[in-house]
């Protein structure tokens, strides 16, 4: 007996069929796993290997992909039919319903690479499996796992997934040897933690498939792995529960709970918008047909990754205005932090509306002032750029004392001439431009327009100091962070002035914030010291201390600049740098909080007693 339709509620399932719903849903879950594994395996075999046995010919792999795509599509249709209310189900999971349409449009947009329906089936398999992975990740977020531990696990999973893709033979160019395990882990960690240190030439030795994997890892690590899961919740019109709110807030700077959804939308839209503008402006740097290079470098610059497709980074392009203007601007915007960018955007819009109110008497429009976080970040970033540029020009005034080449400790005539042409022969405006570029990129971006090995010891030490400070909180940058550095400086200034509280822009900072800043600074410097010591032991007596210190600071600050020590790393040295990049990417304080998540604060207090210091 069939039930009558229920108006706005839609058609409901017959009561006799409800008892079979859990069993059918379980079979659908199994079918998704089987179809997804087969589809992804067929794609990996097709795009991950140069040579396959005859029984794995491309037509047979294509049949498997068609079947997998049809099974995944049928699974979504059956879930809609099994729902109590089909219309409500479609409204709730409209993103899943839109994936087939998006896949077909993508297939026709990429028809120059093959038949549209073939490409559409491939796109749908990837999109459906990505959506399934995001849903599983959302369940993990809501399972009660401590947010720092969840962040550490997310980075670790992303690195392992990227390592598996980079181990495929087709990740490297045909004729190049496939990556060894240590090199694959190193590259995946460097990309996910947006560092930029490389053991293989990205442009010469990696194929387009391998470069695409690196690009995706950079975007995932720079944008924030949790953002993708939260975006699906926001697009679906759902709200975050308390556990998901805590986890996401931990990764994007702990905004007010009611602002998280708006913050996630702003992060995604601003990232895609800024990177798109960067692609348009950088596109003339490469010849026709190389739009991928513009996309790669725009994403790498905004995410402060430092990966480049040129063997000499930007040295051969350093005279173009895009390199000296667009790339530093992308780095600065990516390093300010998404809360700061959102506050600037809101303040700008509010300022325009305030001006209109004054002239047109618009009612109900006020002026929003910038938050203290924004003021400190902007002031500190501007100060670091100015002082970083001036300091590098001052310590490298048209060529400084002899730089070490190899182990000889002196320069040959040819090497001295090369150095003079690289820095000393530059006119003063050119040195200022390139000092400005290096002052910006040294704070976690990792690009270079000059040969850093030609700098003097003072110049290298100045770059190290900038690398230690890094970018701003809740940004794509690493390092100790500008706000931590500013708090330390303001604490010293308040102590010298005999002020009981640390003050900034007419506000007093709480004591617990000062303790967190001090803890983060101590942990970060300890990480650099331990990494330098361990790397010195691993590299042996032939390693120069300045090179090792530079490499350690670059890895811990997720910068990516190197004096050539990366190419000379031993296997033990590679894993030391991998650990430093991983800890620097997630933050030493976040890692410590994840390891001590189960500890409870003490509810007692000992008597106080003063100590003699200084």
C-alpha positions as CSV (number, residue, x, y, z in Angstrom):
1,X,0.0,0.0,0.0
2,X,1.5,3.3,-1.1
3,X,1.4,6.4,1.1
4,X,0.0,9.6,-0.1
5,X,2.4,12.5,-0.9
6,X,2.7,15.0,1.8
7,X,2.7,18.4,0.1
8,X,5.8,20.4,1.0
9,X,7.4,17.5,2.8
10,X,7.6,15.5,-0.4
11,X,7.2,11.8,-0.8
12,X,8.1,9.5,2.1
13,X,9.3,5.9,2.1
14,X,6.7,3.1,2.7
15,X,6.8,2.0,6.4
16,X,7.6,-1.5,5.3
17,X,10.8,-0.3,3.7
18,X,12.2,1.5,6.7
19,X,13.5,-1.6,8.3
20,X,15.8,-2.2,5.3
21,X,17.2,1.3,5.3
22,X,20.2,0.7,7.6
23,X,21.2,-2.4,5.7
24,X,20.9,-0.6,2.3
25,X,23.0,2.3,3.6
26,X,25.6,-0.1,4.9
27,X,25.8,-1.6,1.4
28,X,26.1,1.9,-0.1
29,X,29.0,2.7,2.2
30,X,30.8,-0.4,1.0
31,X,30.1,0.4,-2.6
32,X,31.5,3.8,-2.2
33,X,34.7,2.4,-0.7
34,X,35.1,-0.2,-3.4
35,X,34.2,2.1,-6.3
36,X,36.4,4.8,-5.0
37,X,39.4,2.6,-4.5
38,X,39.1,1.1,-8.0
39,X,38.6,4.5,-9.6
40,X,41.5,6.1,-7.8
41,X,43.7,3.1,-8.5
42,X,42.9,3.3,-12.2
43,X,43.8,7.0,-12.3
44,X,47.0,6.4,-10.4
45,X,48.0,3.6,-12.9
46,X,47.2,5.8,-15.8
47,X,48.9,9.0,-14.7
48,X,51.5,7.6,-12.3
49,X,53.4,5.1,-14.5
50,X,55.1,5.5,-17.8
51,X,55.0,1.8,-18.8
52,X,52.2,-0.7,-17.8
53,X,51.7,-4.4,-18.7
54,X,49.4,-5.1,-21.7
55,X,46.6,-6.3,-19.4
56,X,46.5,-2.8,-17.9
57,X,46.0,-1.0,-21.2
58,X,44.4,2.5,-21.2
59,X,41.1,1.3,-22.7
60,X,40.7,-1.2,-19.8
61,X,41.6,1.4,-17.2
62,X,39.0,3.8,-18.8
63,X,36.3,1.1,-18.5
64,X,37.1,0.8,-14.8
65,X,36.9,4.6,-14.4
66,X,33.5,4.7,-16.1
67,X,32.2,2.0,-13.9
68,X,33.6,3.6,-10.7
69,X,32.1,7.0,-11.7
70,X,28.7,5.4,-12.4
71,X,28.7,3.6,-9.1
72,X,29.6,6.7,-7.2
73,X,26.8,8.7,-8.9
74,X,24.3,5.9,-8.3
75,X,25.2,5.8,-4.6
76,X,24.3,9.5,-4.3
77,X,21.0,8.9,-6.1
78,X,20.1,6.0,-3.9
79,X,20.9,8.0,-0.7
80,X,18.5,10.7,-1.9
81,X,15.8,8.1,-2.6
82,X,16.3,6.5,0.9
83,X,16.0,9.9,2.7
84,X,12.8,10.7,4.6
85,X,12.5,13.9,2.5
86,X,14.2,14.0,-0.8
87,X,13.9,17.8,-1.1
88,X,15.4,18.4,2.3
89,X,18.2,15.9,1.5
90,X,19.0,17.7,-1.7
91,X,19.1,21.1,0.1
92,X,21.3,19.7,2.8
93,X,23.8,17.9,0.5
94,X,23.5,20.2,-2.5
95,X,27.3,20.3,-2.9
96,X,27.3,16.5,-3.6
97,X,24.5,17.1,-6.1
98,X,26.4,19.8,-7.8
99,X,29.6,17.7,-8.3
100,X,28.4,15.8,-11.4
101,X,27.5,19.2,-13.1
102,X,30.9,20.7,-12.1
103,X,32.7,17.5,-13.4
104,X,30.9,17.8,-16.8
105,X,31.7,21.5,-17.1
106,X,35.3,20.8,-16.2
107,X,35.4,18.0,-18.8
108,X,34.2,20.4,-21.6
109,X,36.6,23.1,-20.3
110,X,39.5,20.7,-20.6
111,X,38.4,19.1,-23.9
112,X,41.7,20.0,-25.5
113,X,43.3,17.3,-23.3
114,X,40.9,14.5,-24.3
115,X,37.2,13.6,-24.8
116,X,35.0,15.7,-22.5
117,X,33.0,12.7,-21.0
118,X,36.3,10.8,-20.3
119,X,37.7,13.9,-18.5
120,X,34.3,14.4,-16.7
121,X,34.4,10.9,-15.3
122,X,37.9,11.4,-14.0
123,X,37.0,14.7,-12.5
124,X,34.0,13.3,-10.8
125,X,35.9,10.4,-9.3
126,X,38.4,12.8,-7.8
127,X,35.7,15.2,-6.6
128,X,33.5,12.4,-5.1
129,X,36.5,10.9,-3.2
130,X,37.6,14.3,-2.0
131,X,34.1,15.0,-0.7
132,X,34.0,11.6,1.1
133,X,37.4,12.3,2.6
134,X,36.2,15.7,3.8
135,X,33.1,14.1,5.4
136,X,35.3,11.6,7.2
137,X,37.6,14.4,8.4
138,X,34.6,16.3,9.7
139,X,33.6,13.3,11.7
140,X,37.1,13.3,13.1
141,X,36.8,17.0,14.0
142,X,33.6,16.3,15.9
143,X,34.9,13.2,17.7
144,X,36.5,15.1,20.6
145,X,40.1,14.8,19.5
146,X,42.1,17.7,21.0
147,X,42.5,20.4,18.3
148,X,46.4,20.6,18.5
149,X,46.5,16.8,18.1
150,X,44.0,16.9,15.2
151,X,46.2,19.6,13.5
152,X,49.3,17.5,13.9
153,X,47.6,14.5,12.6
154,X,46.2,16.4,9.6
155,X,49.6,17.6,8.6
156,X,51.1,14.1,9.0
157,X,48.4,12.5,6.9
158,X,48.8,15.2,4.2
159,X,52.6,14.6,4.1
160,X,52.2,10.8,3.9
161,X,49.6,11.1,1.1
162,X,51.8,13.5,-0.8
163,X,54.8,11.2,-0.3
164,X,52.9,8.3,-1.8
165,X,52.0,10.4,-4.9
166,X,55.6,11.6,-5.3
167,X,57.0,8.1,-5.2
168,X,55.1,7.3,-8.4
169,X,57.5,7.0,-11.4
170,X,55.6,9.6,-13.4
171,X,56.1,12.2,-10.7
172,X,59.6,12.7,-12.1
173,X,60.4,13.4,-15.8
174,X,60.9,10.5,-18.1
175,X,64.5,9.4,-17.9
176,X,65.0,10.8,-14.4
177,X,65.3,8.3,-11.6
178,X,62.2,8.0,-9.4
179,X,62.4,9.6,-6.0
180,X,63.8,7.7,-3.1
181,X,61.7,7.5,0.1
182,X,63.7,10.1,2.0
183,X,63.6,12.5,-1.0
184,X,59.8,12.0,-1.4
185,X,59.2,12.6,2.3
186,X,61.4,15.6,2.3
187,X,59.7,17.2,-0.7
188,X,56.2,16.5,0.6
189,X,57.0,17.9,4.0
190,X,58.6,21.0,2.5
191,X,55.5,21.6,0.3
192,X,52.9,20.9,3.0
193,X,54.8,23.0,5.6
194,X,55.3,25.7,2.8
195,X,59.0,25.8,3.3
196,X,60.6,25.6,-0.1
197,X,63.8,23.6,0.6
198,X,64.4,21.1,-2.2
199,X,66.6,18.1,-2.8
200,X,65.4,17.7,-6.4
201,X,65.1,20.6,-9.0
202,X,61.3,21.3,-9.1
203,X,61.3,22.6,-12.7
204,X,63.9,20.3,-14.3
205,X,63.4,16.9,-12.6
206,X,59.7,16.8,-11.7
207,X,57.1,16.2,-14.4
208,X,53.9,18.2,-14.7
209,X,52.2,15.5,-12.6
210,X,54.8,15.9,-9.8
211,X,54.6,19.7,-10.0
212,X,50.8,19.5,-9.7
213,X,51.1,17.3,-6.6
214,X,53.6,19.9,-5.1
215,X,51.2,22.7,-6.0
216,X,48.3,21.0,-4.3
217,X,50.3,20.3,-1.1
218,X,51.4,24.0,-1.0
219,X,47.8,25.1,-1.3
220,X,46.6,22.7,1.3
221,X,49.3,23.6,3.7
222,X,49.1,27.3,3.1
223,X,45.3,27.7,3.2
224,X,44.9,25.3,6.1
225,X,43.8,21.7,6.0
226,X,40.9,22.3,8.3
227,X,39.5,25.1,6.0
228,X,38.5,22.6,3.3
229,X,36.3,20.6,5.7
230,X,34.8,23.7,7.3
231,X,34.0,25.1,3.8
232,X,31.8,22.1,3.1
233,X,29.9,22.7,6.3
234,X,29.4,26.3,5.4
235,X,28.4,25.7,1.8
236,X,25.9,23.1,3.0
237,X,24.2,25.7,5.1
238,X,25.0,23.9,8.3
239,X,26.5,25.2,11.5
240,X,29.6,24.0,13.4
241,X,29.1,22.2,16.7
242,X,31.2,23.1,19.7
243,X,34.0,20.7,19.0
244,X,34.3,21.7,15.4
245,X,34.2,25.3,16.4
246,X,37.1,24.8,18.8
247,X,39.1,22.8,16.3
248,X,38.7,25.3,13.4
249,X,39.2,28.3,15.7
250,X,42.5,26.8,16.8
251,X,43.8,26.7,13.2
252,X,42.6,30.2,12.1
253,X,43.5,32.3,15.0
254,X,40.6,31.7,17.5
255,X,38.0,34.2,16.1
256,X,34.7,34.8,18.0
257,X,32.5,31.7,17.6
258,X,29.9,33.5,15.6
259,X,32.5,34.8,13.2
260,X,34.1,31.4,12.2
261,X,31.8,30.7,9.2
262,X,32.3,34.3,7.9
263,X,36.1,34.0,8.5
264,X,36.2,30.7,6.5
265,X,34.4,32.2,3.6
266,X,36.7,35.2,3.6
267,X,39.8,33.0,3.8
268,X,38.8,31.0,0.7
269,X,37.5,33.9,-1.3
270,X,40.4,36.2,-0.5
271,X,43.0,33.5,-1.2
272,X,41.5,32.5,-4.6
273,X,41.0,36.2,-5.5
274,X,44.5,37.3,-4.6
275,X,46.1,34.3,-6.3
276,X,44.0,34.9,-9.4
277,X,45.2,38.5,-9.6
278,X,48.8,37.3,-9.1
279,X,48.4,34.8,-12.0
280,X,47.2,37.6,-14.3
281,X,50.1,39.9,-13.3
282,X,52.8,37.2,-13.4
283,X,51.6,35.6,-16.7
284,X,53.8,37.8,-19.0
285,X,57.0,36.4,-17.3
286,X,56.6,33.1,-19.1
287,X,56.1,32.4,-22.9
288,X,52.8,31.4,-24.4
289,X,51.4,28.0,-23.2
290,X,53.0,28.3,-19.7
291,X,50.0,29.5,-17.7
292,X,50.8,26.7,-15.3
293,X,54.0,28.5,-14.3
294,X,52.1,31.7,-13.4
295,X,49.6,29.7,-11.3
296,X,52.4,27.8,-9.6
297,X,54.4,30.9,-8.7
298,X,51.3,32.9,-7.6
299,X,50.2,30.2,-5.2
300,X,53.8,29.6,-4.0
301,X,54.3,33.3,-3.3
302,X,51.0,33.9,-1.5
303,X,51.4,30.7,0.5
304,X,55.0,31.8,1.4
305,X,56.3,28.5,0.0
306,X,59.3,29.6,-2.0
307,X,59.0,26.8,-4.6
308,X,60.1,27.9,-8.1
309,X,60.2,26.2,-11.5
310,X,63.5,27.9,-12.4
311,X,66.7,26.3,-11.3
312,X,68.1,29.7,-10.3
313,X,64.8,30.7,-8.6
314,X,64.1,34.4,-9.7
315,X,67.7,35.3,-10.3
316,X,67.4,35.4,-14.1
317,X,64.2,37.3,-13.9
318,X,65.2,39.8,-11.2
319,X,65.1,42.9,-13.4
320,X,61.3,42.5,-14.3
321,X,58.9,44.6,-12.4
322,X,56.7,41.6,-11.7
323,X,59.4,40.0,-9.6
324,X,60.3,43.2,-7.7
325,X,56.7,44.3,-7.2
326,X,54.1,41.6,-7.6
327,X,55.9,38.7,-5.9
328,X,56.8,40.7,-2.7
329,X,53.2,42.0,-2.5
330,X,51.8,38.5,-2.7
331,X,54.3,37.4,0.0
332,X,53.3,40.3,2.3
333,X,49.6,39.7,1.8
334,X,50.0,36.0,2.6
335,X,52.1,36.8,5.6
336,X,49.9,39.3,7.3
337,X,47.3,36.8,8.5
338,X,43.7,36.2,7.5
339,X,42.2,37.9,10.6
340,X,44.3,41.0,9.7
341,X,43.3,40.9,6.1
342,X,39.6,40.6,7.1
343,X,39.9,43.5,9.5
344,X,41.6,45.6,6.9
345,X,38.8,44.8,4.4
346,X,36.1,45.5,6.9
347,X,37.8,48.8,8.0
348,X,38.2,49.9,4.4
349,X,34.5,49.2,3.5
350,X,33.4,50.8,6.7
351,X,35.6,53.9,6.0
352,X,34.1,54.3,2.6
353,X,30.6,54.0,4.0
354,X,31.5,56.4,6.7
355,X,32.6,59.0,4.1
356,X,29.3,58.5,2.3
357,X,27.4,59.0,5.5
358,X,29.1,62.3,6.1
359,X,28.3,63.6,2.6
360,X,24.9,61.9,2.0
361,X,23.7,61.6,5.6
362,X,23.2,57.8,5.4
363,X,21.6,56.6,8.6
364,X,22.9,53.6,10.5
365,X,26.4,53.5,9.2
366,X,29.3,53.7,11.6
367,X,33.1,53.6,11.4
368,X,34.8,50.4,12.5
369,X,38.3,50.8,14.0
370,X,41.1,48.4,13.5
371,X,41.7,45.8,16.2
372,X,44.9,45.9,18.2
373,X,46.1,42.7,16.4
374,X,45.9,44.5,13.1
375,X,47.8,47.6,14.3
376,X,50.6,45.5,15.9
377,X,50.9,43.3,12.8
378,X,51.0,46.2,10.3
379,X,53.4,48.3,12.4
380,X,55.8,45.4,13.0
381,X,55.7,44.2,9.4
382,X,56.4,47.7,8.1
383,X,59.2,48.1,10.6
384,X,60.8,44.8,9.7
385,X,60.6,45.5,5.9
386,X,62.2,48.9,6.3
387,X,64.9,47.8,8.8
388,X,65.5,44.6,6.9
389,X,66.1,46.5,3.7
390,X,68.3,49.2,5.3
391,X,70.2,46.7,7.3
392,X,71.1,44.5,4.4
393,X,72.2,47.5,2.3
394,X,74.3,48.7,5.3
395,X,76.1,45.4,5.9
396,X,76.6,44.7,2.2
397,X,77.6,48.1,0.9
398,X,78.4,47.3,-2.7
399,X,80.3,44.1,-1.8
400,X,81.6,43.1,1.6
401,X,84.5,41.0,2.8
402,X,85.4,37.8,1.1
403,X,82.8,35.1,1.0
404,X,83.7,31.5,1.5
405,X,83.5,29.2,-1.5
406,X,83.8,25.5,-0.7
407,X,86.4,24.9,2.0
408,X,89.2,27.1,0.6
409,X,88.1,30.1,2.6
410,X,88.9,32.5,-0.3
411,X,87.6,33.5,-3.7
412,X,89.2,32.8,-7.0
413,X,89.5,35.6,-9.6
414,X,86.5,34.1,-11.6
415,X,84.4,33.7,-8.5
416,X,85.3,37.2,-7.3
417,X,84.2,38.6,-10.7
418,X,81.0,36.6,-10.5
419,X,80.3,38.0,-7.1
420,X,81.0,41.6,-8.2
421,X,78.6,41.2,-11.1
422,X,75.9,39.8,-8.8
423,X,75.9,42.4,-6.0
424,X,78.9,44.7,-6.0
425,X,78.5,45.8,-9.6
426,X,74.8,46.8,-8.9
427,X,74.1,50.5,-8.6
428,X,72.7,51.7,-5.3
429,X,69.0,51.7,-6.5
430,X,69.4,48.1,-7.7
431,X,70.9,47.0,-4.3
432,X,68.0,48.7,-2.5
433,X,65.4,46.9,-4.7
434,X,67.0,43.5,-4.2
435,X,67.6,44.1,-0.5
436,X,63.9,45.0,-0.2
437,X,63.0,41.7,-2.0
438,X,65.3,39.7,0.2
439,X,64.0,41.4,3.4
440,X,60.5,40.5,2.4
441,X,61.2,36.9,1.2
442,X,63.5,36.1,4.1
443,X,60.5,36.2,6.5
444,X,59.4,32.7,5.4
445,X,58.9,33.0,1.6
446,X,62.2,31.6,0.3
447,X,62.6,33.2,-3.1
448,X,65.8,34.9,-4.0
449,X,67.0,37.3,-6.8
450,X,70.7,37.2,-5.7
451,X,73.1,34.4,-4.9
452,X,73.0,34.3,-1.1
453,X,76.2,32.4,-0.9
454,X,78.0,35.5,-2.2
455,X,76.9,37.5,0.8
456,X,79.3,38.2,3.7
457,X,78.9,36.7,7.1
458,X,77.2,39.8,8.3
459,X,74.7,39.7,5.5
460,X,73.9,36.0,6.1
461,X,73.4,36.6,9.8
462,X,71.0,39.5,9.0
463,X,69.0,37.2,6.8
464,X,69.0,34.6,9.6
465,X,67.6,37.1,12.1
466,X,64.7,38.0,9.6
467,X,64.0,34.2,9.1
468,X,63.7,33.7,12.9
469,X,61.0,36.4,13.2
470,X,58.9,35.1,10.3
471,X,55.4,36.2,9.4
472,X,52.2,36.9,11.4
473,X,49.9,34.6,13.3
474,X,47.1,32.8,11.4
475,X,48.8,33.4,8.1
476,X,50.5,31.2,5.5
477,X,53.9,32.1,7.0
478,X,56.0,30.5,9.7
479,X,58.7,31.6,12.1
480,X,58.4,32.9,15.6
481,X,55.7,35.4,14.4
482,X,55.7,39.1,14.3
483,X,53.3,39.5,17.2
484,X,55.5,37.4,19.5
485,X,58.5,39.5,18.5
486,X,56.6,42.7,19.1
487,X,55.4,41.5,22.5
488,X,59.0,40.6,23.5
489,X,60.2,44.1,22.4
490,X,57.3,45.8,24.2
491,X,58.0,43.8,27.4
492,X,61.6,44.9,27.4
493,X,60.6,48.5,26.7
494,X,58.0,48.4,29.6
495,X,60.7,47.0,31.9
496,X,63.1,49.7,31.0
497,X,60.4,52.3,31.7
498,X,59.5,50.7,35.0
499,X,55.9,50.1,33.8
500,X,54.0,47.3,35.6
501,X,52.0,46.5,32.5
502,X,52.9,46.1,28.8
503,X,51.1,48.7,26.7
504,X,50.5,49.1,23.0
505,X,48.3,51.6,21.2
506,X,46.5,52.6,24.4
507,X,45.8,49.0,25.5
508,X,47.3,46.8,28.2
509,X,48.2,43.3,27.4
510,X,47.2,40.5,29.8
511,X,49.8,38.6,31.7
512,X,48.9,35.2,30.3
513,X,49.6,36.5,26.8
514,X,53.1,37.6,27.8
515,X,53.7,34.1,29.2
516,X,52.6,32.4,26.0
517,X,54.8,34.7,23.9
518,X,57.8,34.0,26.1
519,X,57.1,30.3,26.0
520,X,56.8,30.3,22.2
521,X,60.0,32.3,21.8
522,X,62.0,30.0,24.1
523,X,60.6,26.9,22.4
524,X,61.4,28.3,19.0
525,X,64.9,29.3,19.8
526,X,65.4,25.9,21.4
527,X,64.2,24.2,18.2
528,X,66.7,26.2,16.2
529,X,69.5,25.4,18.6
530,X,68.7,21.6,18.7
531,X,68.3,21.4,15.0
532,X,71.6,23.2,14.4
533,X,73.4,20.9,16.9
534,X,71.9,17.7,15.4
535,X,72.6,18.8,11.8
536,X,76.2,19.7,12.6
537,X,76.7,16.2,13.9
538,X,74.9,14.6,11.0
539,X,76.8,16.6,8.3
540,X,80.2,15.9,9.8
541,X,83.3,18.1,10.1
542,X,83.2,19.2,6.5
543,X,80.0,21.3,7.1
544,X,80.5,25.0,7.8
545,X,78.7,26.4,10.9
546,X,77.2,29.4,9.0
547,X,75.7,27.1,6.4
548,X,74.3,24.7,9.0
549,X,72.8,27.6,11.1
550,X,71.3,29.1,8.0
551,X,69.8,25.8,6.9
552,X,68.4,25.2,10.4
553,X,66.9,28.6,10.7
554,X,65.4,28.3,7.2
555,X,63.8,24.9,8.1
556,X,62.5,25.9,11.5
557,X,61.1,29.2,10.1
558,X,59.7,27.3,7.0
559,X,61.5,29.8,4.8
560,X,63.3,27.8,2.1
561,X,66.4,29.8,1.6
562,X,69.7,27.9,1.5
563,X,73.4,28.4,1.1
564,X,73.7,25.1,-0.8
565,X,73.7,22.8,2.3
566,X,70.4,21.2,1.2
567,X,72.1,19.5,-1.8
568,X,74.8,18.1,0.6
569,X,72.4,16.7,3.2
570,X,73.1,13.1,4.3
571,X,70.1,10.8,4.9
572,X,70.2,11.6,8.7
573,X,70.5,15.3,7.8
574,X,67.4,15.1,5.6
575,X,65.3,13.6,8.4
576,X,66.5,16.2,10.8
577,X,65.4,19.0,8.5
578,X,62.1,17.1,7.9
579,X,61.4,17.1,11.6
580,X,62.4,20.8,11.8
581,X,60.1,21.8,8.9
582,X,57.2,19.7,10.4
583,X,57.5,21.3,13.9
584,X,58.1,24.8,12.4
585,X,55.0,24.3,10.2
586,X,52.6,23.5,12.9
587,X,54.3,25.6,15.6
588,X,56.4,24.4,18.6
589,X,53.7,25.6,21.0
590,X,50.9,23.8,19.1
591,X,53.0,20.6,19.2
592,X,53.7,20.9,22.9
593,X,50.0,21.5,23.6
594,X,49.1,18.4,21.6
595,X,51.6,16.3,23.5
596,X,50.3,17.6,26.9
597,X,46.6,17.8,26.1
598,X,45.7,15.3,28.8
599,X,47.4,17.1,31.7
600,X,45.3,19.1,34.1
601,X,46.3,22.5,35.5
602,X,47.4,22.5,39.1
603,X,44.9,23.8,41.7
604,X,47.4,24.8,44.3
605,X,50.0,27.6,44.7
606,X,53.3,27.6,46.5
607,X,54.6,30.6,48.6
608,X,56.4,33.3,46.6
609,X,60.1,34.1,46.9
610,X,62.2,36.6,44.9
611,X,65.4,35.7,43.0
612,X,68.4,37.8,42.0
613,X,68.7,38.2,38.2
614,X,70.9,40.2,35.9
